């Protein structure tokens, strides 16, 4: 009986620690203020649209993986938090640093995208209309959807909890979200490419700093 109580107490303690660690994500919320403040054409605006971008069709159904990004980030970060705290904090630090680097880029190099005229009815079209209305066509380079989705892949790949199943699910979901940014005309190819580059460089740097500060094995 005593062993059972000790086991339950240990499980509750671990759950509380994980919940507290997961709440650290709330620290990212205030950063959204900067995204909103920068999402306009008050500064010089550039276009990075290429012929290759014009050749990519507008495919409405890709709004589904695009909006799935919100749940994808939440559940992947929760998984990392409860399975591998080191990988979670490295990914969380990279996420925050990625947002800050993106906002700095938006301030000094604002870009825009040309959105298609929406026609037809239905829930898919309505979803796109909501996204277009809520998010102005600026703050495009680099793509935050791409940057953060790629960070989830890096987080899982660096985790001790990595296995074929979770690596496959996270990678496939991230790929669908990344290409969705192109098919619903929220971003152009260079936004995607540099979203990946930003994420890769920031994650490597964050990982190195985390190791040195906490002397953790990665």
LINJOTA-V57403 format. One record per pair of residues at least 4 apart in sequence whose C-alpha atoms are under 7 Angstrom apart, sorted by the first residue. I is the first residue (numbers start at 0). J is the second residue. Records with the same first field share a line. If there is no record, write none. Layout:
I=J  J
This chain:
0=4
1=5
2=6
3=7
4=8
5=9
6=10
7=11
8=12
9=13
10=14
11=15
12=16
13=17
14=18
15=19
16=20
17=21  80  81
18=22
19=23
21=77  80
27=95
31=35
32=36
33=37  102
34=38  102
37=105  106
38=135  137  138
39=135  137
40=44
43=109
44=109  110  111
45=109  110  111
46=110  111  112
47=189
48=52  187
49=53
50=54
51=55
52=187  188
55=182
56=182
57=182  183  184
58=182  183
59=123  124  183
60=123
61=65  179  182  183
62=66  127  179  183
63=67
64=68  175  176  179
65=176  179  180
67=71
68=72  176
69=73
70=74
71=75
72=76
73=77
74=78
75=79  151
76=80  87
77=81
78=82
79=83  84  86  87
80=84  87
82=160
83=87  158  159  160
84=88
85=89
86=90  154  157  158
87=91  154
88=92
89=93  205  206  209
90=94  150  154
91=95
92=96  205
93=97  201  202  205
94=98  147
95=99
96=100
97=101  197  198  201
98=102
99=103
100=104
101=105  141
102=106
103=107
104=108
105=109  138  140
109=137  138
110=137  138  139  140
111=136  137  139
112=136  137  185  186
114=184
119=124
120=124
121=125
122=126
123=127
124=128
125=129
126=130
127=131
128=132
129=133
130=134
131=135
139=186  190
140=190
141=190  191  193  194
142=146  186  190  191  194
143=147  194
144=148  177
145=149  177  191  194  195
146=150  194  195  197  198
147=151
148=152  173
149=153  173  195  198
150=154  198
151=155
152=156  169  170
153=157
154=158
155=161  166
156=161  166
157=217
161=165  166
162=166
163=167
164=168
165=169
166=170
167=171
168=172
169=173
170=174
171=175
172=176
173=177
174=178
175=179
176=180
178=182
179=183
180=184  185  186
181=185  186  187
186=190
187=191
188=192
189=193
190=194
191=195
192=196
193=197
194=198
195=199
196=200
197=201
198=202
199=203
200=204
201=205
202=206
203=207
204=208
205=209
206=210
207=211
208=212
209=213
210=214  215  216
